[in-house]
Amino acid sequence: MRQPELGKKILELRNSKGLTQEELALQCEINIRTVQRIESGEVDPRAFTLGLLSKSLDFDFLSEDKKQLLVWRLMLHLSNLIPVFVFPVIIYVLKNEEFPDLKRDCKEVINFQLSMYFYMLIPALSILIFLESYMHKNSLVFLLLLGLSLVIIIIINVIRVALGLDYEYHGAIKFLK
């Protein structure tokens, strides 16, 4: 959770517990000005301070970040079903600073999508070139089987991400390192 949402959430939790800023500062053993600046959204608290606030307010702020990261990771990997590599680039640009852990996922998804284009190019071209021949039918079958296998790989990886497991896009060429 980032500012200003974080400050609003701390204010809301503090008020629900009936604490003043001074009482919260005393419980956390931090300066009252720090509480004021965090609640107003002026500063992002350090991890240690956030841990103290979490303990006093009985709320895990870090797990909220993990939930949001999971949502963005799922959206990123699901974007493979619509193989337009603009989606992972947009997600990376919008959320990179907030969630630096997305960088690896973005690279893997872009590599997979570019690989899909590359792998599908040859059968697609052979369909166009050998339109009336036996090769046309084989290329079409190959293209359909390739597409089906890619969808299966995507679904497996989305499930693995949702479960918090590591994923791997087998056969993806590492265009981006």
KEKE-3310 file (N, C-alpha, C; in steps of 0.2 Angstrom, whole numbers, plus 5000, padded with zeros to 4 digits):
npx = (5004:5003:5007:4994:4985:4990:4992:4979:4973:4980:4975:4961:4962:4967:4958:4947:4951:4951:4961:4972:4984:4995:4994:4996:5008:5016:5013:5020:5032:5038:5040:5028:5026:5030:5020:5010:5015:5015:5001:4996:5001:5013:5025:5033:5032:5047:5051:5053:5046:5033:5031:5030:5019:5010:5009:5004:4991:4985:4985:4991:5001:5010:5005:4995:5001:5007:4995:4991:5001:5001:4988:4992:5002:4995:4986:4996:5001:4990:4988:4994:4985:4980:4989:4997:5010:5010:5002:5010:5020:5014:5009:5021:5027:5017:5017:5030:5038:5031:5029:5043:5046:5039:5046:5054:5043:5037:5047:5048:5035:5034:5045:5039:5028:5034:5041:5030:5025:5035:5036:5024:5024:5031:5022:5011:5015:5018:5005:5000:5008:5007:4993:4984:4989:4995:5004:4998:4987:4994:5001:4991:4985:4997:4998:4986:4988:5000:4995:4985:4994:5001:4991:4988:5000:5000:4989:4993:5004:4998:4990:5000:5006:4996:4995:5007:5018:5033:5035:5037:5040:5041:5051:5052:5060:5074:5073:5073:5084)
npy = (4994:5011:5029:5040:5032:5023:5032:5036:5024:5021:5032:5029:5016:5020:5029:5020:5012:5021:5029:5043:5053:5055:5045:5034:5036:5035:5021:5015:5020:5031:5047:5059:5068:5060:5051:5060:5065:5053:5050:5061:5059:5064:5057:5041:5028:5020:5002:4997:5006:5004:4991:4993:5001:4992:4982:4989:4993:4982:4977:4970:4978:4975:4963:4967:4974:4963:4956:4965:4964:4951:4951:4960:4952:4941:4947:4951:4938:4932:4940:4935:4927:4935:4939:4952:4961:4973:4975:4969:4978:4990:4987:4986:4998:5006:5000:4997:5005:5004:4990:4982:4969:4964:4965:4954:4945:4953:4953:4939:4936:4945:4939:4926:4929:4935:4924:4916:4922:4921:4906:4904:4910:4902:4891:4898:4906:4895:4890:4900:4900:4887:4885:4876:4863:4848:4851:4862:4858:4850:4861:4868:4860:4858:4872:4874:4864:4869:4881:4877:4870:4881:4889:4880:4880:4893:4893:4884:4891:4903:4897:4892:4904:4910:4901:4904:4898:4895:4899:4893:4897:4886:4884:4897:4910:4919:4934:4946:4949)
npz = (5000:4996:4998:4995:5001:5011:5022:5024:5028:5040:5048:5048:5055:5067:5072:5073:5083:5093:5096:5099:5089:5097:5107:5099:5094:5106:5109:5098:5100:5093:5085:5087:5077:5066:5065:5061:5049:5041:5041:5034:5022:5018:5019:5016:5026:5034:5033:5046:5054:5049:5053:5067:5067:5062:5071:5082:5077:5074:5060:5045:5035:5026:5020:5013:5002:4997:4992:4983:4974:4969:4962:4952:4946:4942:4932:4923:4919:4914:4903:4893:4886:4877:4866:4865:4866:4872:4883:4894:4895:4897:4910:4917:4916:4923:4936:4940:4949:4961:4963:4962:4960:4950:4938:4934:4930:4920:4910:4907:4903:4891:4884:4882:4874:4863:4858:4855:4844:4835:4834:4828:4816:4806:4803:4799:4788:4780:4778:4770:4759:4754:4750:4744:4745:4752:4762:4767:4775:4785:4791:4796:4806:4814:4818:4825:4836:4842:4846:4855:4865:4869:4876:4886:4893:4897:4906:4916:4921:4926:4936:4944:4948:4955:4966:4972:4968:4959:4942:4924:4908:4896:4882:4879:4871:4876:4874:4881:4894)
capx = (5000:5007:5003:4991:4981:4992:4990:4971:4971:4982:4971:4955:4963:4969:4951:4943:4954:4950:4968:4975:4990:5000:4994:4999:5016:5019:5013:5025:5039:5040:5038:5021:5027:5031:5013:5006:5017:5013:4994:4994:5003:5019:5031:5032:5036:5052:5048:5053:5041:5027:5030:5028:5012:5006:5008:4999:4985:4983:4984:4997:5001:5014:5002:4991:5005:5008:4989:4990:5006:4998:4983:4995:5006:4990:4984:5001:5002:4983:4988:4997:4980:4979:4996:4999:5015:5009:5000:5015:5024:5010:5009:5028:5028:5013:5018:5037:5041:5027:5031:5049:5046:5035:5051:5055:5037:5036:5052:5046:5029:5036:5049:5035:5024:5038:5042:5024:5024:5041:5034:5018:5026:5033:5016:5006:5018:5017:4998:4998:5012:5005:4986:4980:4992:4995:5007:4993:4983:4999:5003:4985:4985:5002:4997:4981:4991:5004:4991:4982:4999:5003:4986:4989:5006:4998:4984:4997:5008:4993:4988:5006:5007:4990:4997:5013:5024:5037:5032:5042:5038:5045:5052:5052:5067:5076:5075:5075:5088)
capy = (5000:5017:5035:5043:5027:5021:5037:5036:5018:5021:5036:5025:5011:5023:5031:5014:5010:5026:5032:5049:5052:5055:5038:5029:5037:5032:5014:5013:5023:5035:5054:5061:5071:5055:5049:5066:5065:5047:5050:5066:5056:5067:5053:5034:5025:5014:4996:4996:5010:5001:4986:4995:5003:4986:4979:4993:4994:4975:4976:4969:4982:4972:4958:4971:4975:4956:4954:4969:4962:4945:4953:4962:4946:4937:4950:4950:4932:4931:4944:4930:4924:4940:4940:4959:4962:4980:4974:4968:4984:4995:4985:4987:5006:5009:4998:4995:5008:5002:4983:4981:4962:4963:4966:4947:4943:4956:4950:4932:4936:4947:4934:4921:4932:4936:4917:4913:4925:4918:4899:4903:4913:4897:4887:4903:4907:4889:4890:4905:4898:4881:4885:4871:4857:4843:4854:4867:4854:4849:4867:4871:4856:4860:4878:4873:4860:4874:4886:4873:4869:4888:4890:4875:4882:4899:4892:4881:4896:4907:4893:4892:4911:4911:4897:4907:4894:4897:4897:4893:4897:4882:4885:4904:4912:4924:4940:4951:4946)
capz = (5000:4995:5000:5001:5004:5017:5027:5026:5031:5047:5051:5049:5060:5073:5074:5075:5090:5098:5098:5097:5086:5102:5110:5094:5094:5112:5108:5093:5102:5087:5086:5085:5070:5061:5064:5057:5042:5038:5040:5029:5016:5016:5019:5016:5032:5033:5035:5053:5057:5047:5057:5073:5066:5060:5078:5087:5074:5072:5053:5042:5029:5021:5017:5008:4996:4993:4989:4977:4969:4967:4957:4946:4943:4938:4926:4918:4916:4910:4897:4888:4882:4872:4865:4863:4872:4874:4890:4900:4895:4901:4917:4919:4916:4928:4942:4941:4955:4967:4964:4958:4959:4943:4933:4931:4927:4914:4905:4906:4899:4885:4880:4880:4869:4857:4856:4852:4837:4831:4833:4824:4810:4801:4800:4796:4782:4775:4776:4765:4753:4751:4751:4741:4745:4758:4767:4770:4780:4790:4794:4800:4811:4818:4821:4830:4841:4845:4850:4861:4870:4872:4881:4892:4897:4901:4911:4921:4924:4930:4942:4948:4951:4960:4972:4975:4966:4953:4935:4919:4901:4893:4875:4877:4869:4881:4870:4886:4899)
cpx = (5005:5003:4999:4986:4983:4991:4983:4970:4974:4977:4964:4956:4964:4962:4947:4945:4953:4956:4969:4981:4996:5000:4997:5006:5019:5019:5019:5032:5042:5038:5031:5021:5027:5024:5009:5008:5015:5005:4992:4997:5010:5025:5028:5036:5041:5048:5048:5047:5034:5026:5028:5020:5007:5004:5003:4992:4982:4981:4991:4997:5005:5010:4997:4995:5006:5001:4989:4995:5004:4993:4987:4999:5001:4987:4989:5002:4995:4984:4991:4991:4978:4986:4998:5004:5015:5007:5005:5019:5021:5010:5016:5029:5024:5015:5025:5039:5037:5028:5037:5049:5043:5040:5052:5049:5036:5041:5050:5040:5030:5040:5044:5031:5028:5040:5036:5023:5029:5039:5028:5019:5027:5026:5011:5009:5017:5010:4997:5002:5009:4997:4982:4983:4992:4998:5003:4990:4988:5000:4997:4985:4991:5001:4991:4984:4996:5000:4988:4988:5001:4997:4986:4995:5004:4994:4988:5001:5004:4991:4994:5007:5002:4992:5003:5019:5027:5034:5038:5038:5042:5045:5052:5059:5068:5078:5077:5078:5086)
cpy = (5006:5023:5037:5037:5024:5025:5037:5030:5018:5026:5032:5020:5014:5025:5025:5011:5015:5029:5039:5048:5052:5048:5033:5030:5034:5025:5012:5016:5027:5042:5055:5064:5066:5052:5054:5066:5059:5048:5055:5064:5060:5063:5045:5032:5020:5008:4995:5000:5007:4995:4987:4997:4997:4982:4982:4993:4987:4974:4975:4973:4979:4966:4961:4972:4968:4954:4958:4966:4955:4947:4956:4957:4942:4940:4950:4944:4930:4935:4940:4927:4929:4942:4947:4961:4970:4980:4974:4975:4989:4994:4987:4994:5009:5007:4996:4998:5005:4994:4981:4973:4960:4963:4959:4945:4946:4954:4943:4932:4939:4942:4928:4923:4933:4929:4914:4916:4922:4910:4899:4906:4908:4894:4892:4905:4901:4888:4894:4903:4892:4880:4879:4864:4853:4847:4859:4864:4853:4855:4869:4866:4857:4867:4878:4869:4865:4879:4883:4872:4876:4890:4886:4878:4889:4898:4888:4886:4901:4903:4893:4899:4912:4907:4899:4902:4897:4895:4897:4893:4893:4884:4892:4906:4918:4931:4946:4947:4949)
cpz = (5000:4998:4994:5004:5010:5023:5029:5030:5039:5051:5053:5055:5067:5076:5076:5082:5095:5101:5096:5093:5091:5105:5105:5094:5100:5111:5104:5095:5096:5089:5084:5078:5065:5060:5060:5050:5038:5036:5035:5022:5014:5015:5018:5022:5030:5035:5042:5056:5055:5051:5064:5073:5065:5067:5082:5084:5072:5065:5050:5035:5024:5017:5012:5002:4993:4989:4982:4971:4966:4961:4951:4942:4939:4932:4921:4915:4912:4903:4891:4883:4877:4870:4861:4868:4874:4882:4895:4900:4898:4908:4920:4921:4922:4935:4944:4948:4962:4968:4960:4957:4953:4937:4929:4927:4920:4908:4903:4901:4892:4881:4878:4874:4862:4854:4852:4845:4833:4829:4828:4817:4804:4798:4797:4789:4777:4773:4770:4758:4750:4752:4749:4742:4752:4764:4771:4776:4786:4794:4799:4806:4816:4822:4826:4837:4845:4849:4856:4867:4873:4877:4887:4896:4901:4907:4917:4925:4928:4936:4947:4952:4957:4967:4975:4973:4960:4947:4930:4912:4897:4885:4874:4876:4873:4877:4875:4892:4906)
residu = (MET:ARG:GLN:PRO:GLU:LEU:GLY:LYS:LYS:ILE:LEU:GLU:LEU:ARG:ASN:SER:LYS:GLY:LEU:THR:GLN:GLU:GLU:LEU:ALA:LEU:GLN:CYS:GLU:ILE:ASN:ILE:ARG:THR:VAL:GLN:ARG:ILE:GLU:SER:GLY:GLU:VAL:ASP:PRO:ARG:ALA:PHE:THR:LEU:GLY:LEU:LEU:SER:LYS:SER:LEU:ASP:PHE:ASP:PHE:LEU:SER:GLU:ASP:LYS:LYS:GLN:LEU:LEU:VAL:TRP:ARG:LEU:MET:LEU:HIS:LEU:SER:ASN:LEU:ILE:PRO:VAL:PHE:VAL:PHE:PRO:VAL:ILE:ILE:TYR:VAL:LEU:LYS:ASN:GLU:GLU:PHE:PRO:ASP:LEU:LYS:ARG:ASP:CYS:LYS:GLU:VAL:ILE:ASN:PHE:GLN:LEU:SER:MET:TYR:PHE:TYR:MET:LEU:ILE:PRO:ALA:LEU:SER:ILE:LEU:ILE:PHE:LEU:GLU:SER:TYR:MET:HIS:LYS:ASN:SER:LEU:VAL:PHE:LEU:LEU:LEU:LEU:GLY:LEU:SER:LEU:VAL:ILE:ILE:ILE:ILE:ILE:ASN:VAL:ILE:ARG:VAL:ALA:LEU:GLY:LEU:ASP:TYR:GLU:TYR:HIS:GLY:ALA:ILE:LYS:PHE:LEU:LYS)
# end
